[in-house]
Each structure stands twice: as C-alpha cells, then as structure tokens.
Amino acid sequence: MKLQVDNKINLIDGKIDADSIFRQKIYEENNDQDDQALYICNLTDVMRKYDIWREKMPRVKPFYAVKCNDDDNVVRVLAKLGTGFDCASKAEINKVLQYGVTSDRIIFANPCKPRSHIRHAAETNVSLMTFDSKIELEKIHRIFPEARLVLRIRYDAKKAVAPLGEKFGCDPKKEAPLLLMNAKNLGLDVVGISFHVGSCCLDPHIYREAIYAARELFNFAQTLNYRMTLLDIGGGFPGETGTDIGVFANVVNCALNDFFPVTPDDEDHIEIIAEPGRFFVSSAFTLGVTVHSKTEILETDGNISHVKYYVNDGVFGSFNAIISYHEVFEPYILPRYSADDSDAEPETSAVISSIWGPSCDGCDKICDKLTLPPIDIGDVFVFTNMGSYTLPLATTFNGFPIPRVLYFAEKDSWRDLEHPMI
C-alpha cells in the first residue's frame, strides 16, 4: 500500500484498508502515540455518499448538518462537491465560509438563535434562517428584517435515535398558520417550510406525512400573498455501512411528485433541500482504541468469570452517544496479523468481558457482557461507523486527550474532486 501526502490527506493507490493502517500505525510503529486513540477517516467514502444521494434523490439538494461532524477536511470535501450547509451558530457559519462556500449555500437552521448570531448572519449575508415562535420572529424583525425565513413545523417519527420535536418545531395545524400571519403583519419574508423527523429515523413513511403537512401550509401561505419557494425536509437519513437510503428516497420522491410536482413550465418551481448529517459521515470514520489495562475477576474456584478491559477513549470522548442517545457500540478485535498470514494467532477460549474508558468516572463504560477471547495489553478494538456525533461531542475530561485523526482518500476519487470533468 503506497501512501502519498496532499495537505495532510494520504492518497492511496486502490482501496483504503483501515485494518492495515491501524496495524501499521499502532502495532508496528509502537510509539508513545499508542496512548491516544486513532481515527481513520475515509474521505472517498464521503464522496461516494454524495454520488449516492444525487442518484437516489435528484430533486433534493443536501445541506450538510455541520453539527454532526465539523471536521475541517469533511467540510472541505463537501464544499468542493457543491453541497449546501446547515449551520446552527456563527462559529459553524464561519467554518463553512472559510472554504469558499457562498452565503446562499447556507441555511441558519437553528430556530432559537442568540441575538449576536443573528447579527453575524446579517453581516455575512446568510439570510436564509428558520423560526418556530413569535418571539423569534420579533427578534429577527428587530435585528435582520431582510432575512428569508423558513417556518419549522413539528413532525416526529415514532422511532428515531434522537427525537427533536420536544425542543423545536411548531404545531403544523394550530400554531403554524398563526405564525405565518404574525410574520405577514411584521412585513417579514417567509419563503418556505421545514421539518426534522428526528436523528437516525427508523420510520421512513413519516416523511410523506410531513411533506403533505408542508403542502397544506404552502397553500395557506398563498392566502396571505406569500409565494413560498423552499421546502426543507430535514435530516434523519441513515449512513452506517450496510444501510440503504433507497427506502427513504422512494417515500420522499413519491411524496414530492404527489404534493410538489414539477410543472411543465416550472412556474411554481420549489427548491427542495434536506439536512443530512450522519448519512455523509457515519461510515467514513473508523476508530481504533488500545487496551492499556485490564482486571480479571475470579470465581471461588479460581477460574476467571469476567475481564474488564480499559482503553484510551470512552463516554466522555468518542462514545458520548452512549449517554446522550443510549447507543450501543460493538467492536471487533484487530488481529496483529492479516488473514493471509500463515502465522496468525490461534483462537482461544472466550470469557464474558466489558470495555471501559480511561476516566475515573464509574459511568465510563463502552461495552458490557461481550464474549471475548483473552486480550493482551496493547491490543486494539476497532469500532466502525464512528463518524456521526462522536468527535464533536468529545471532551478532555480527566485530562485524557481526544483521538487523533488520519485522513485518507483514493487517488482516483481525489483527482476527480480536484479536477472535475466539465
């Protein structure tokens, strides 16, 4: 595997093999950085996700949810691909703008914004922003009356990893019409409707119901002489290895065709956007954590009943979603030799085990009740699909560092990104 470096991004001939990179960087180099967990970021995976999105939902332009993973190289790649960006703060707006993204490719999708952040949006000409309350309307009217507003309605999936409706979104039938009238009375420009069914939605059909509710509000807005031009269908799309947005795409595409059809003369052209986060980055990041300590619990007969392994990342780092969203993480053990190596280590008897983070907090448990073979100090657990809501939530609690990240891209995909064919 030949590596070349381009602005800290390693360009690979052929496919990116995370296991081989972990072996090289942790097992073979064997330096003091072993005490710091390691991410492998596959930027080609991000690029492929963009192609999948365009194929599956050609009418829907993705506005990447920066909060999901604000990694600079991820933002850089998505900016070059031409995505829009869903920003929630002035810091996220600034991060996106530094990569040449124009203000019209940003939606300030935080329905409850600090005043200084609204002022910053005005100063940077980020005019597209959401609201869901009368108070927010009045605040925007005072600070940025030229803003192009998007009314966020509440439409919750019955099954989602992280529901959002309890915090954001107005009732589409009771509150939304009143808010549209409030906006009209203030002389504000409402250009569209948005919703978010919840992060990592497990109920694809909810999108059809939400899109229909938005259609009804488009119709009501016409009675107020508003001509809405934007529908934002939010996020919630899966991005883990093996998942397929095809089911979601079918529901969305059919609903758009039914409720927001493209007319022959395109008189009523409606721009459709979405706010995917984990779809783009979940499978692009793989995490390797190293065992630095272990404790064996013995039964009365002296046999080992349980082994606790302590690793260099935990719930106050990359695994914060265990606390926030009750997510379950399942690792595999990184062999010290490739599968083709005839000297591969033989299988041994397994025992019930748990994996713990490095801090001195008792809740810092990553995995429980795993059946694992004996593992040595210095061995590595690998966790896949670690790109969403991991690094952005990580802290240095108890003085432990967040993981380092190594970036990789396949040469051909990087060449296409840097020099796209016209």
C-alpha positions in Angstrom: 0.0 0.0 0.0 1.7 3.2 -1.2 1.0 6.4 0.6 1.4 10.0 -0.6 0.5 13.1 1.3 -1.5 16.0 0.0 -2.3 18.7 2.6 -2.3 16.0 5.4 -4.6 13.8 3.3 -2.9 10.4 2.4 -3.7 9.4 -1.1 -3.9 5.7 -1.7 -3.5 3.5 -4.8 -6.5 1.2 -4.7 -8.9 0.7 -1.8 -8.5 2.0 1.7 -7.9 -0.8 4.2 -8.5 0.6 7.7 -7.2 -2.6 9.4 -3.9 -2.4 7.6 -3.5 1.2 8.6 -4.2 0.5 12.2 -1.7 -2.3 12.2 0.9 0.0 10.8 0.3 3.0 13.0 -0.4 1.2 16.3 1.1 -2.3 16.2 4.2 -1.7 14.0 5.2 1.8 14.8 4.6 1.2 18.5 5.3 4.7 19.8 4.0 6.9 22.6 1.0 7.9 20.5 -0.4 4.5 21.3 -1.8 6.1 24.4 -4.1 8.2 22.1 -7.0 6.6 20.3 -6.9 6.8 16.5 -9.4 7.6 13.8 -9.1 6.6 10.2 -11.2 9.0 8.0 -12.0 7.7 4.6 -12.8 10.8 2.5 -13.6 8.8 -0.6 -16.5 7.3 1.4 -17.9 10.8 1.9 -17.6 11.4 -1.9 -19.4 8.2 -2.7 -22.2 9.1 -0.3 -22.7 12.4 -2.3 -23.0 10.4 -5.5 -25.5 8.0 -3.9 -27.6 11.0 -2.7 -27.7 12.6 -6.1 -28.7 9.2 -7.7 -31.4 8.4 -5.1 -32.9 11.8 -4.6 -32.1 14.0 -7.6 -34.6 16.8 -6.7 -33.3 17.2 -3.1 -30.1 19.2 -2.6 -28.2 18.2 0.6 -27.3 20.9 3.1 -24.9 19.0 5.3 -25.6 19.3 9.0 -22.3 20.6 10.3 -23.1 19.8 13.9 -23.0 16.0 13.1 -19.2 16.2 12.4 -17.5 19.6 11.9 -14.2 18.1 10.8 -12.3 20.5 8.5 -11.5 18.0 5.8 -15.1 16.7 5.7 -16.4 20.3 5.3 -13.7 21.0 2.7 -14.6 18.0 0.6 -18.4 18.6 0.8 -17.8 22.3 -0.1 -15.9 21.2 -3.2 -18.7 18.8 -4.1 -21.2 21.6 -4.1 -23.4 20.7 -1.1 -25.1 23.3 1.0 -24.6 23.5 4.7 -27.0 23.5 7.7 -25.3 25.8 10.3 -26.6 26.3 13.9 -24.2 29.1 15.1 -21.9 31.8 13.9 -18.9 29.6 14.5 -20.3 27.0 12.1 -21.1 29.7 9.6 -17.5 30.9 9.7 -16.1 27.4 9.4 -18.1 26.9 6.2 -17.4 30.3 4.7 -13.6 29.8 5.0 -13.8 27.0 2.3 -15.3 29.4 -0.3 -18.9 28.5 0.3 -21.2 31.4 -0.7 -23.8 32.6 1.7 -26.7 31.3 -0.5 -25.4 27.7 0.2 -26.1 28.1 4.0 -29.3 27.7 6.0 -29.1 29.0 9.5 -31.2 26.2 10.7 -31.4 27.0 14.4 -35.0 28.0 15.3 -33.8 29.7 18.6 -30.8 31.9 17.9 -28.8 34.3 20.1 -29.0 37.9 19.0 -25.3 38.2 18.3 -25.6 35.2 16.0 -28.4 36.8 14.0 -26.3 39.9 13.7 -23.4 37.8 12.4 -25.7 36.2 9.9 -26.7 39.7 8.7 -23.1 40.8 8.4 -22.2 37.7 6.4 -25.3 37.8 4.3 -26.6 34.4 5.5 -30.2 35.4 5.0 -31.9 32.0 5.0 -32.9 31.1 8.6 -35.6 29.1 10.5 -38.0 30.1 13.2 -40.8 28.4 15.1 -42.1 31.0 17.5 -43.5 34.6 17.7 -40.6 35.7 19.9 -38.1 34.6 17.3 -40.0 36.5 14.6 -39.9 39.6 16.7 -36.2 39.2 17.4 -35.4 38.7 13.7 -37.6 41.7 12.8 -35.5 43.9 15.1 -32.1 42.7 14.0 -32.3 41.3 10.4 -35.7 42.2 8.8 -34.3 41.4 5.4 -33.9 37.7 6.3 -35.6 35.0 4.2 -37.5 32.9 6.8 -38.4 29.2 6.9 -41.1 28.1 9.3 -40.1 24.9 11.1 -43.0 22.6 11.9 -43.0 19.6 14.3 -43.4 16.2 12.7 -41.8 13.5 14.8 -41.1 9.9 13.7 -42.4 7.3 16.1 -39.0 5.7 16.0 -35.8 7.8 16.0 -32.5 7.6 17.9 -32.7 11.3 18.8 -36.2 12.9 18.7 -36.1 16.7 18.2 -39.7 17.7 18.3 -39.9 18.3 22.0 -37.4 21.1 21.6 -38.1 22.5 18.1 -41.0 22.9 15.7 -44.5 24.4 16.0 -47.7 22.5 15.6 -48.5 22.5 11.8 -52.2 22.9 12.3 -52.7 25.1 15.4 -49.6 27.3 15.6 -48.1 27.4 12.1 -51.0 29.5 10.4 -50.8 32.0 13.3 -47.1 32.4 12.9 -47.4 32.9 9.2 -49.9 35.7 9.9 -47.6 37.2 12.6 -44.8 37.2 10.0 -47.0 38.9 7.5 -48.0 41.6 9.9 -44.4 42.3 10.7 -43.6 42.6 7.0 -41.2 39.6 7.0 -40.5 37.4 4.1 -41.3 33.7 4.7 -40.0 31.6 1.8 -40.6 28.1 3.0 -41.4 25.3 5.4 -39.0 22.9 7.2 -39.3 19.9 9.5 -37.0 17.4 11.1 -38.4 13.9 11.9 -35.6 13.1 14.3 -32.0 11.9 14.0 -31.5 8.4 12.6 -35.1 7.9 11.7 -36.4 4.4 11.7 -39.8 5.3 10.3 -39.4 6.3 6.6 -43.1 6.8 5.9 -43.2 9.8 8.3 -41.6 11.9 5.5 -44.7 11.6 3.4 -47.0 12.8 6.2 -44.6 15.7 6.9 -44.4 16.7 3.2 -48.2 16.7 3.0 -48.4 18.9 6.1 -45.9 21.3 4.4 -48.0 21.4 1.2 -51.1 22.4 3.2 -49.1 25.3 4.7 -47.8 26.3 1.3 -51.5 26.6 0.2 -52.4 28.6 3.3 -49.5 30.9 2.8 -50.9 31.8 -0.7 -54.0 33.2 1.0 -51.6 35.7 2.7 -50.0 36.5 -0.6 -46.8 34.6 0.3 -45.2 32.8 -2.6 -43.1 30.1 -0.9 -40.2 28.6 -2.9 -38.4 26.3 -0.4 -39.2 23.0 1.2 -36.6 21.7 3.8 -37.2 18.0 4.6 -34.5 18.0 7.4 -32.3 15.0 8.3 -32.7 11.6 9.8 -31.2 9.5 7.0 -29.0 6.6 7.9 -25.4 6.4 6.9 -23.9 3.3 8.6 -22.3 0.6 6.5 -24.9 -1.7 5.0 -27.8 0.8 5.3 -29.6 2.0 2.2 -31.4 5.2 1.8 -33.4 3.7 -1.0 -36.5 3.1 1.1 -36.3 6.7 2.4 -35.7 8.0 -1.2 -38.7 6.1 -2.5 -41.0 7.7 0.1 -39.6 11.2 -0.4 -39.6 11.1 -4.2 -43.2 9.8 -4.3 -44.4 12.4 -1.8 -42.7 15.2 -3.8 -44.2 14.0 -7.0 -47.7 13.9 -5.4 -47.6 17.2 -3.4 -44.9 19.3 -5.1 -44.9 18.1 -8.7 -42.7 19.7 -11.3 -44.9 21.6 -13.7 -44.2 21.7 -17.4 -43.5 25.4 -17.4 -41.9 25.2 -14.0 -43.8 28.3 -13.0 -44.1 27.2 -9.3 -40.5 26.0 -9.0 -39.9 24.8 -5.5 -36.4 24.2 -4.3 -36.2 21.1 -2.2 -33.3 20.7 0.3 -32.5 18.4 3.2 -30.2 18.5 6.2 -28.4 15.1 6.2 -25.6 14.6 8.7 -24.9 11.0 9.6 -25.6 9.9 6.1 -22.4 11.5 4.8 -20.0 10.7 7.7 -21.1 7.7 9.8 -19.3 5.1 7.7 -16.4 7.3 6.8 -14.8 7.2 10.3 -13.3 4.1 11.9 -11.9 4.2 15.5 -9.2 2.1 16.9 -8.8 2.1 20.7 -5.9 0.4 22.5 -6.1 -1.7 25.7 -3.9 -0.1 28.3 -5.0 -2.1 31.4 -7.2 -5.0 32.4 -8.7 -6.6 35.5 -9.6 -10.3 35.9 -12.4 -11.2 38.2 -12.0 -14.7 39.7 -14.7 -17.1 40.9 -14.2 -19.0 44.2 -12.6 -21.9 42.3 -10.0 -19.6 40.8 -11.4 -19.6 37.3 -11.9 -16.2 35.5 -15.5 -15.2 35.5 -15.2 -11.7 33.9 -12.5 -9.5 32.4 -12.6 -5.7 32.4 -10.6 -4.0 29.7 -9.6 -0.3 29.9 -9.0 1.6 26.7 -7.9 5.1 25.7 -11.3 6.5 24.7 -14.6 6.5 26.5 -18.0 8.0 27.0 -16.5 11.4 27.7 -14.8 11.2 24.4 -16.0 9.5 21.2 -18.7 7.4 22.9 -20.7 10.3 24.3 -23.8 8.9 22.4 -24.0 6.1 25.0 -25.1 8.8 27.5 -26.9 11.1 25.1 -28.7 8.6 22.9 -28.3 5.2 24.6 -26.5 4.0 21.5 -24.9 0.5 21.6 -21.4 0.1 20.1 -19.9 -3.3 19.0 -16.2 -3.6 18.3 -14.1 -6.3 16.8 -10.5 -7.2 17.8 -7.8 -6.1 15.4 -5.6 -9.1 14.6 -1.9 -8.5 14.8 -1.5 -10.2 11.5 -3.5 -10.1 8.3 -5.8 -13.0 7.4 -3.3 -14.1 4.7 -0.5 -14.5 7.3 0.2 -18.2 8.0 1.4 -17.2 11.5 -1.9 -15.8 12.5 -2.6 -16.4 16.2 -4.9 -19.4 17.0 -8.4 -19.0 18.6 -8.5 -19.5 22.4 -11.3 -19.9 24.9 -13.6 -16.9 25.5 -14.9 -15.2 28.6 -17.5 -12.6 29.5 -15.9 -9.2 29.2 -16.6 -5.5 29.4 -14.8 -2.4 27.9 -14.2 0.7 29.9 -13.0 4.2 29.1 -9.9 5.8 30.6 -11.5 8.2 33.1 -12.1 7.7 36.8 -15.8 8.0 36.4 -17.9 4.9 37.1 -20.3 5.5 34.2 -17.4 5.4 31.7 -18.4 2.0 30.3 -18.4 1.4 26.5 -19.5 -2.2 26.2 -20.8 -4.8 28.6 -21.4 -8.6 28.5 -19.2 -9.3 25.5 -17.9 -12.8 24.9 -14.2 -12.3 24.0 -11.0 -14.4 23.8 -8.1 -13.3 26.1 -6.8 -9.9 25.0 -3.4 -8.5 25.9 -2.3 -5.1 26.9 -1.6 -3.2 23.6 -4.3 -5.0 21.6 -6.7 -2.9 19.7 -10.5 -2.8 19.5 -11.9 -1.4 16.2 -15.3 0.4 16.1 -16.8 1.1 12.7 -19.4 3.7 11.7 -18.0 6.3 14.1 -18.3 9.5 12.1 -21.5 11.0 13.5 -21.9 12.7 16.8 -18.6 11.4 18.2 -15.6 13.8 17.8 -17.7 16.9 18.0 -19.0 15.8 21.4 -15.7 14.6 22.8 -14.1 16.3 25.8 -10.8 16.1 27.6 -12.4 15.2 30.9 -10.0 13.9 33.5 -7.1 15.1 31.3 -7.4 12.5 28.6 -6.9 13.7 25.0 -9.4 13.3 22.2 -8.3 10.8 19.5 -6.1 11.9 16.6 -7.4 11.6 13.1 -5.5 10.4 10.0 -7.1 11.2 6.6 -7.1 9.0 3.5 -8.6 9.2 0.0 -8.3 7.0 -3.0 -6.2 8.7 -5.7 -8.7 8.5 -8.4 -11.6 10.0 -6.4 -9.3 12.8 -5.1 -8.2 13.6 -8.7 -11.8 13.8 -9.8 -12.6 16.1 -6.8 -9.7 18.4 -7.5 -10.1 18.4 -11.3 -13.7 17.6 -12.1 -14.6 16.8 -15.8 -16.7 19.5 -17.4 
